[in-house]
C-alpha cells in the first residue's frame, strides 16, 4: 500500500555556512520562542546525530526525528517528515555541518541541502559574520548560486560586534542577494553549547540546561523578526504529489539485492505477528535499556521493531534494574556508559542477566555503548578500570581523542538473526573508545564496514549476539527488523516448549 503527500506543512531548515556558525543556538532559540507563543513545534535533525534531537525534545516537549536520505532514502525521509509533522503548527529542521557538507564533496548526498530539496523546505542560512562586512554578501551569494534549485529564503547573521555591524552586513546581503536578513545575534560567549561527547541527558533531565535554552530564545527574539520567519515557513509549497513508500517498507540497499538473499523487504510472507493473529501475550518482547547511560536510539528503529510485531519493554540499568523476566530479545543502544561505569559495574544482576541471555541464545543486539558493556572491562578517561559483562573477550579503553566518526555501510560477515551474510545496513560511527580483543585472529566479526577510509572488520557476532560500534538505521533495510523479531518469536516458542 502506498500513500501520497499532498498537504503543505509550515517548515524551515536552519542551516549554517559551516560547522560552528550557530545553527544549534538559533534552532533552540527559535523553537523555544515559538513554543512561548503557544505554537506546537516539531523538531527534526538532518543526519545521524543523537545529541541535537535530545535538545530539541527538551525544548519542544516532543520527540525530534532524524532525516537522513543517505542512511535511508528520499522516500523514507518524506514519509518520516509527513508523519511526524502532522498536527503541529510548524516544523523546524536543524541542519548538519555547513549547508552543502555531507558524505560526498562533489554532490549534495548526506547534506542539509539534500534534505531541503527532498522536503522542499525553505532554508534560513545562519552566517558567522565576525570580522567581515560586505564579504558576508559574497558568502550568501555563493551559497545561492551553488545549488539554484535550493530555496534560501532568508539569513540570520551571528556574532555581530554591534547593532551598527549588523546594519552594515544586512544592507550588503539584501542588496546583492535579494533575500531578507531576518535577524542577528551578537557575540555572546555565554551561549556556547556544552561538549557533545559528555553525558548530557542527566543535566537535561535535571533542568540544568533550561536557562541556556531560555537565553537562546531571549537573544533570538531581541534581534529577529519572528513574524517574518513564520511567513517564510508558511510559504513552503505542498510536497510533490507522488507515491511514497511507507517507512516500514523503505527501499532496501542495492547491496542486499546483490547478496542473493530471498528475504524480500517488501514481502508480506515474513513475520507479521498481528497478521498471524498471535495474541498480545504471545508477541515477542524485546527489552530495551533506556536511561542516561543508554539513550542513543533512532525512534524509527524502535517503531520498525514494533511494526514487525514486537513489544518493547524499557528498563533502566542505572536504576538498578536487570534484564526483565520473560523477554525474548535485548537491545542495548549507545550512550555514555563510560560516565556511569561504576554504577553499571555495580549492577551485578544486570551483568549476570546479560550473561544468562547470551548463554541461552537469546537474540542480543548491542551498538556502541551497549557493545562496550559486553566487553570484559571498561577503563574510563581517568584510568579507572571496571568489570563489565565479559561476554566479548575484549577490553575497552576510553581516550580523549575521537576514535571514529562518519557514515558506514555495514555488510554482514556471517548469517545472524539480523542479517544474512553479505546483506547491508547503513549507519554511522562516533565514539571515543577503542575495543582491544585478546585474540584478533579468532574474533567472529559482525560486519565489514565501508567508510571514507576504506574497509575494516568490525564488531562481534557469535551465537545470537550481534554487536559493534556502528549505529545502524533499520530504515536502510527494514527486513532486518522483521528478521530480528522473527528470531525473538522463535526463541519465545522454544523456551515455552521447554517449560
C-alpha positions as CSV (number, residue, x, y, z in Angstrom):
1,X,0.0,0.0,0.0
2,X,1.3,3.5,-0.9
3,X,0.4,6.9,0.3
4,X,0.6,10.4,-1.3
5,X,1.8,13.5,0.3
6,X,-0.4,16.5,-0.7
7,X,-0.6,18.8,2.2
8,X,1.7,21.8,2.9
9,X,3.4,21.9,6.3
10,X,4.8,25.2,7.6
11,X,8.5,24.5,7.9
12,X,12.0,25.9,7.9
13,X,15.5,24.4,7.8
14,X,18.1,26.2,9.9
15,X,21.4,25.7,8.1
16,X,24.9,27.1,8.6
17,X,27.7,28.4,6.4
18,X,29.9,25.9,8.3
19,X,30.1,24.0,11.5
20,X,30.1,26.3,14.5
21,X,28.1,29.0,12.6
22,X,25.5,29.0,15.4
23,X,22.7,26.9,13.8
24,X,22.1,24.9,17.0
25,X,21.7,28.1,19.1
26,X,19.4,29.6,16.5
27,X,17.4,26.4,16.3
28,X,16.9,26.0,20.0
29,X,16.1,29.7,20.5
30,X,13.6,29.6,17.7
31,X,11.9,26.5,19.0
32,X,11.7,28.0,22.5
33,X,10.4,31.3,21.2
34,X,7.7,29.8,19.0
35,X,6.6,27.5,21.9
36,X,6.3,30.5,24.1
37,X,3.9,31.9,21.5
38,X,1.7,28.9,22.0
39,X,2.7,27.1,18.8
40,X,3.1,23.4,18.6
41,X,6.7,22.8,17.3
42,X,8.0,19.6,15.8
43,X,11.8,19.3,15.7
44,X,13.9,17.4,13.1
45,X,17.7,16.9,12.7
46,X,19.5,16.4,9.4
47,X,21.9,13.5,9.5
48,X,22.7,10.8,12.1
49,X,23.3,13.0,15.2
50,X,21.7,11.9,18.5
51,X,22.6,14.9,20.8
52,X,20.8,17.7,18.9
53,X,17.5,15.8,18.8
54,X,17.8,15.4,22.6
55,X,18.0,19.2,22.9
56,X,15.0,19.6,20.6
57,X,12.9,17.2,22.6
58,X,13.8,19.0,25.8
59,X,12.7,22.4,24.3
60,X,9.6,21.3,22.4
61,X,8.3,18.5,24.7
62,X,8.0,16.0,21.8
63,X,10.5,13.6,20.2
64,X,12.7,15.0,17.5
65,X,13.3,12.9,14.4
66,X,16.4,12.4,12.2
67,X,16.1,12.9,8.5
68,X,18.9,11.2,6.5
69,X,18.4,10.4,2.9
70,X,21.7,8.5,2.7
71,X,21.1,6.1,5.6
72,X,17.6,5.6,4.4
73,X,16.2,7.0,1.1
74,X,14.4,10.2,-0.1
75,X,11.1,8.4,0.0
76,X,11.7,7.3,3.6
77,X,12.6,10.9,4.6
78,X,9.5,12.4,3.1
79,X,7.3,9.7,4.8
80,X,9.0,10.3,8.1
81,X,8.6,14.1,7.8
82,X,4.9,13.8,6.8
83,X,4.0,11.5,9.7
84,X,5.9,13.4,12.4
85,X,4.9,16.9,11.3
86,X,1.1,16.0,11.2
87,X,-0.9,18.0,13.6
88,X,1.8,20.5,14.5
89,X,1.8,24.3,13.8
90,X,5.4,24.4,12.5
91,X,8.4,22.1,11.9
92,X,11.9,23.3,12.5
93,X,14.7,21.2,10.9
94,X,18.2,21.7,12.1
95,X,20.9,21.2,9.6
96,X,24.3,19.4,9.9
97,X,27.7,21.0,9.4
98,X,27.6,23.5,6.6
99,X,24.6,23.7,4.2
100,X,26.4,21.7,1.5
101,X,28.6,19.5,3.6
102,X,27.8,15.8,3.6
103,X,29.1,12.4,2.6
104,X,30.3,13.4,-0.9
105,X,32.2,16.7,-1.7
106,X,31.0,16.5,-5.3
107,X,27.3,16.3,-4.6
108,X,24.6,17.0,-2.1
109,X,24.5,13.5,-0.8
110,X,24.1,13.3,3.0
111,X,23.9,17.1,3.3
112,X,21.4,19.6,4.7
113,X,20.9,20.8,1.1
114,X,19.7,17.3,0.2
115,X,17.1,17.3,2.9
116,X,16.0,20.8,1.9
117,X,15.5,19.6,-1.7
118,X,13.8,16.3,-0.7
119,X,11.3,18.1,1.6
120,X,11.1,21.3,-0.4
121,X,11.8,23.3,2.7
122,X,12.8,27.0,2.8
123,X,16.3,27.5,4.2
124,X,17.3,30.1,6.8
125,X,21.1,30.4,6.4
126,X,23.0,31.3,9.6
127,X,26.2,33.1,8.8
128,X,29.0,33.8,11.2
129,X,30.0,37.4,10.3
130,X,32.8,38.0,12.7
131,X,35.4,40.4,11.2
132,X,33.5,41.0,7.9
133,X,31.2,43.5,6.3
134,X,30.3,43.3,2.6
135,X,32.1,40.0,2.3
136,X,29.1,38.5,4.1
137,X,27.1,39.2,0.9
138,X,29.7,37.2,-1.1
139,X,29.3,34.2,1.2
140,X,25.5,34.2,0.9
141,X,25.6,34.8,-2.9
142,X,27.9,31.8,-3.3
143,X,25.5,29.6,-1.3
144,X,22.7,30.7,-3.5
145,X,24.5,30.0,-6.8
146,X,25.9,26.6,-5.9
147,X,22.5,25.0,-6.0
148,X,20.0,27.1,-7.9
149,X,17.1,24.7,-7.1
150,X,17.5,25.3,-3.4
151,X,15.3,28.0,-1.8
152,X,17.4,30.0,0.6
153,X,14.6,32.2,1.9
154,X,16.4,34.3,4.5
155,X,19.5,34.9,6.5
156,X,20.3,35.3,10.2
157,X,23.7,36.7,11.0
158,X,25.6,35.6,14.1
159,X,28.3,37.0,16.2
160,X,27.8,40.6,15.2
161,X,30.0,43.1,17.1
162,X,27.3,45.7,17.5
163,X,24.0,46.9,16.1
164,X,25.9,49.0,13.6
165,X,27.8,46.0,12.4
166,X,24.5,44.2,11.9
167,X,23.2,47.1,9.8
168,X,26.2,47.0,7.5
169,X,26.0,43.3,6.7
170,X,22.2,43.4,6.4
171,X,22.4,46.1,3.8
172,X,25.1,44.3,1.8
173,X,23.4,41.0,1.8
174,X,19.9,42.3,0.9
175,X,21.4,44.5,-1.9
176,X,23.4,41.7,-3.5
177,X,21.3,38.6,-2.7
178,X,17.7,39.8,-2.9
179,X,16.6,37.9,0.3
180,X,15.9,39.3,3.7
181,X,18.2,39.3,6.7
182,X,15.6,38.4,9.3
183,X,17.7,38.9,12.4
184,X,21.0,38.9,14.2
185,X,22.7,37.6,17.3
186,X,25.5,39.5,19.0
187,X,28.7,37.9,20.2
188,X,27.9,36.1,23.4
189,X,30.4,33.7,25.0
190,X,27.8,32.5,27.4
191,X,25.8,31.0,24.6
192,X,28.2,28.1,24.0
193,X,26.6,24.6,23.8
194,X,28.2,22.0,26.2
195,X,30.7,19.5,24.9
196,X,28.8,16.9,22.9
197,X,30.7,13.7,23.9
198,X,29.8,14.2,27.6
199,X,26.7,12.7,29.3
200,X,24.2,15.5,28.8
201,X,21.0,13.7,29.4
202,X,21.2,13.9,33.2
203,X,21.7,17.6,33.0
204,X,18.7,18.0,30.7
205,X,16.5,15.8,33.0
206,X,17.5,17.9,36.0
207,X,16.6,21.1,34.1
208,X,20.2,22.4,34.3
209,X,20.1,23.5,30.6
210,X,16.7,25.3,30.7
211,X,18.5,28.7,31.4
212,X,20.6,28.1,28.3
213,X,17.6,27.3,26.2
214,X,15.8,30.4,27.5
215,X,18.8,32.6,27.0
216,X,18.9,31.4,23.3
217,X,15.3,32.4,22.9
218,X,15.7,35.8,24.5
219,X,18.7,36.6,22.4
220,X,17.0,35.4,19.2
221,X,13.8,37.4,20.0
222,X,15.8,40.5,20.7
223,X,17.1,40.8,17.2
224,X,14.9,38.6,15.0
225,X,11.6,39.3,13.2
226,X,9.7,36.2,14.2
227,X,6.6,37.2,12.2
228,X,8.7,37.3,9.1
229,X,10.2,33.9,9.9
230,X,6.7,32.5,10.3
231,X,5.7,34.0,6.9
232,X,8.7,32.3,5.3
233,X,7.7,29.0,6.9
234,X,4.1,29.2,5.7
235,X,5.4,29.9,2.2
236,X,6.7,26.3,1.9
237,X,5.0,24.6,-1.0
238,X,3.0,21.4,-0.8
239,X,5.3,18.5,-1.2
240,X,5.2,16.9,-4.6
241,X,2.2,14.7,-5.0
242,X,3.8,11.3,-5.7
243,X,3.7,7.8,-4.4
244,X,5.8,7.4,-1.3
245,X,7.0,4.1,0.1
246,X,5.8,3.8,3.7
247,X,8.6,3.9,6.3
248,X,8.1,0.2,7.2
249,X,8.8,-0.8,3.6
250,X,11.5,1.6,2.6
251,X,13.6,0.5,-0.3
252,X,16.4,-1.8,0.6
253,X,20.0,-1.0,-0.2
254,X,21.1,-2.4,-3.6
255,X,23.8,-4.4,-2.0
256,X,21.2,-6.6,-0.3
257,X,19.8,-7.5,-3.7
258,X,23.3,-8.3,-4.9
259,X,23.8,-10.6,-2.0
260,X,21.3,-13.1,-3.5
261,X,19.1,-13.1,-0.4
262,X,15.5,-14.2,-1.0
263,X,14.4,-12.3,2.1
264,X,12.4,-9.6,0.4
265,X,11.9,-6.4,2.5
266,X,8.6,-5.7,0.6
267,X,7.2,-9.1,1.1
268,X,4.3,-9.9,3.4
269,X,5.5,-13.5,3.7
270,X,7.8,-12.8,6.6
271,X,6.6,-12.5,10.2
272,X,3.8,-10.1,10.9
273,X,2.7,-11.2,14.4
274,X,-0.6,-9.3,14.4
275,X,-1.5,-10.6,10.9
276,X,-0.9,-14.1,12.1
277,X,-3.4,-13.4,14.9
278,X,-0.8,-14.2,17.6
279,X,-2.2,-13.0,20.9
280,X,-0.8,-10.0,22.7
281,X,0.6,-12.3,25.4
282,X,2.4,-14.3,22.8
283,X,4.1,-11.4,21.0
284,X,7.8,-11.5,21.3
285,X,9.1,-8.9,23.8
286,X,12.4,-7.0,23.4
287,X,14.0,-5.5,26.4
288,X,15.4,-2.0,25.6
289,X,17.9,-0.4,28.0
290,X,17.0,3.3,28.3
291,X,18.4,5.8,30.7
292,X,21.2,8.3,30.9
293,X,23.8,5.6,30.1
294,X,21.8,4.1,27.1
295,X,19.9,6.7,25.2
296,X,21.1,6.7,21.6
297,X,18.1,5.2,19.7
298,X,16.6,6.3,16.5
299,X,12.8,6.4,17.1
300,X,12.5,4.7,13.7
301,X,14.4,1.6,14.8
302,X,12.0,1.2,17.8
303,X,9.0,1.8,15.6
304,X,10.1,-0.7,12.9
305,X,10.5,-3.4,15.6
306,X,7.0,-2.7,16.8
307,X,5.7,-2.6,13.3
308,X,7.3,-6.1,12.8
309,X,5.3,-7.4,15.8
310,X,7.5,-6.9,18.8
311,X,6.5,-5.4,22.1
312,X,9.2,-3.2,23.7
313,X,9.9,-3.4,27.4
314,X,12.1,-0.4,28.6
315,X,14.3,-0.8,31.7
316,X,17.0,1.3,33.4
317,X,20.3,-0.3,34.4
318,X,21.2,2.9,36.3
319,X,18.1,2.4,38.4
320,X,19.5,-1.0,39.5
321,X,17.2,-2.9,37.1
322,X,18.2,-6.1,35.5
323,X,17.0,-7.8,32.3
324,X,13.2,-8.0,32.7
325,X,11.8,-11.5,33.0
326,X,10.1,-13.3,30.2
327,X,11.7,-11.3,27.4
328,X,12.8,-12.7,24.1
329,X,15.4,-10.3,23.0
330,X,17.6,-7.5,24.2
331,X,18.5,-4.1,22.6
332,X,21.5,-2.3,24.2
333,X,21.8,1.1,22.5
334,X,24.6,3.6,22.6
335,X,25.0,6.4,25.0
336,X,27.5,7.2,27.8
337,X,28.3,4.0,29.7
338,X,31.8,5.4,30.5
339,X,30.2,8.2,32.5
340,X,28.3,5.6,34.6
341,X,30.8,2.7,34.6
342,X,30.8,2.4,38.4
343,X,27.0,2.1,38.5
344,X,26.9,-0.4,35.7
345,X,29.7,-2.5,37.2
346,X,27.8,-2.4,40.5
347,X,24.6,-3.7,38.9
348,X,25.6,-7.4,39.1
349,X,22.0,-8.5,38.4
350,X,22.3,-6.7,35.0
351,X,25.6,-8.2,34.1
352,X,24.6,-11.7,35.1
353,X,21.3,-11.3,33.2
354,X,23.2,-10.4,30.1
355,X,25.5,-13.4,30.5
356,X,22.5,-15.7,31.0
357,X,20.8,-14.3,27.9
358,X,23.9,-14.9,25.9
359,X,24.2,-18.5,27.2
360,X,20.6,-19.2,26.4
361,X,21.0,-18.0,22.8
362,X,18.5,-15.1,23.2
363,X,18.9,-12.5,20.4
364,X,21.0,-9.8,21.8
365,X,21.8,-6.7,19.8
366,X,24.3,-4.0,21.1
367,X,25.7,-1.0,19.4
368,X,28.5,1.4,20.6
369,X,27.9,2.0,24.3
370,X,26.0,-1.3,24.6
371,X,28.8,-3.1,22.7
372,X,31.3,-1.6,25.3
373,X,29.3,-3.1,28.2
374,X,29.5,-6.6,26.7
375,X,33.3,-6.5,26.9
376,X,35.4,-7.8,29.9
377,X,36.5,-4.4,31.2
378,X,35.9,-0.7,30.6
379,X,38.7,1.8,31.5
380,X,37.4,5.4,31.8
381,X,39.3,8.6,31.0
382,X,40.8,8.8,34.5
383,X,42.3,5.4,34.0
384,X,40.0,3.6,36.4
385,X,39.0,0.1,35.2
386,X,35.6,-1.5,35.8
387,X,34.4,-5.1,35.2
388,X,31.7,-5.4,32.6
389,X,29.7,-8.4,31.3
390,X,32.6,-10.4,29.9
391,X,30.6,-11.8,27.0
392,X,33.1,-10.4,24.4
393,X,36.7,-11.3,25.1
394,X,38.0,-7.7,24.9
395,X,38.9,-4.6,26.9
396,X,37.5,-1.1,26.3
397,X,39.7,1.9,26.8
398,X,38.3,5.5,26.7
399,X,40.6,8.1,25.2
400,X,40.4,11.9,24.8
401,X,40.9,11.8,21.1
402,X,37.9,10.7,19.0
403,X,38.4,7.2,17.6
404,X,35.9,7.2,14.8
405,X,33.4,9.4,13.0
406,X,31.5,9.0,9.8
407,X,28.9,7.2,7.8
408,X,29.2,3.4,7.4
409,X,27.9,0.7,5.2
410,X,27.9,-2.4,7.4
411,X,28.0,-5.6,5.4
412,X,27.3,-8.8,7.4
413,X,30.3,-11.1,7.6
414,X,28.1,-14.1,8.5
415,X,24.5,-15.1,8.9
416,X,22.9,-13.7,12.1
417,X,19.4,-13.0,13.4
418,X,19.8,-9.5,12.0
419,X,21.3,-10.0,8.5
420,X,22.3,-12.8,6.2
421,X,25.9,-12.9,5.0
422,X,26.5,-10.1,2.5
423,X,23.4,-8.1,3.4
424,X,24.0,-4.4,4.3
425,X,22.7,-1.9,6.8
426,X,23.7,1.7,6.7
427,X,24.6,3.7,9.8
428,X,27.4,5.7,11.4
429,X,30.2,5.6,13.9
430,X,31.0,8.1,16.6
431,X,33.0,7.2,19.6
432,X,36.0,8.0,21.8
433,X,36.8,4.4,22.9
434,X,38.8,1.6,21.5
435,X,38.0,-2.1,21.8
436,X,41.0,-4.4,22.0
437,X,40.4,-8.2,21.6
438,X,42.5,-10.7,23.4
439,X,43.0,-12.6,20.1
440,X,42.2,-10.6,17.0
441,X,42.7,-13.6,14.7
442,X,39.9,-15.7,16.2
443,X,37.3,-13.0,16.7
444,X,34.0,-13.7,14.8
445,X,33.4,-10.2,13.4
446,X,29.9,-8.9,12.8
447,X,30.5,-6.6,9.9
448,X,32.8,-5.4,7.2
449,X,32.2,-1.6,7.3
450,X,32.9,0.8,4.5
451,X,33.7,4.4,5.2
452,X,35.8,7.2,3.9
453,X,39.0,5.4,5.0
454,X,38.1,2.2,3.2
455,X,37.1,-1.2,4.6
456,X,37.6,-2.7,8.0
457,X,36.3,-5.7,10.1
458,X,34.2,-4.5,13.0
459,X,32.0,-5.8,15.8
460,X,31.3,-9.2,17.2
461,X,28.8,-11.9,16.1
462,X,28.5,-15.3,17.8
463,X,25.5,-17.4,18.7
464,X,22.6,-15.0,18.8
465,X,24.8,-12.0,19.7
466,X,25.3,-9.1,17.2
467,X,27.3,-6.2,18.5
468,X,29.5,-3.4,17.1
469,X,30.4,0.3,17.2
470,X,28.2,1.0,14.2
471,X,24.9,2.7,15.0
472,X,22.7,1.1,12.3
473,X,19.5,2.6,10.9
474,X,17.0,-0.2,10.3
475,X,15.1,2.0,7.9
476,X,18.0,1.3,5.4
477,X,16.9,-2.3,5.3
478,X,13.6,-2.9,7.2
479,X,13.8,-6.7,6.5
480,X,16.5,-6.8,9.3
481,X,13.9,-5.6,11.8
482,X,11.4,-8.2,10.8
483,X,14.1,-11.0,10.8
484,X,15.1,-9.8,14.3
485,X,11.5,-10.1,15.6
486,X,11.1,-13.4,13.9
487,X,14.1,-14.8,15.7
488,X,12.7,-13.4,19.0
489,X,9.4,-15.2,18.4
490,X,11.3,-18.5,17.6
491,X,13.2,-18.1,20.9
492,X,10.0,-17.5,22.8
493,X,8.3,-20.5,21.3
494,X,11.3,-22.8,22.0
495,X,11.5,-21.5,25.6
496,X,7.8,-22.1,26.2
497,X,8.1,-25.6,24.8
498,X,10.8,-26.4,27.3
499,X,8.8,-25.3,30.3
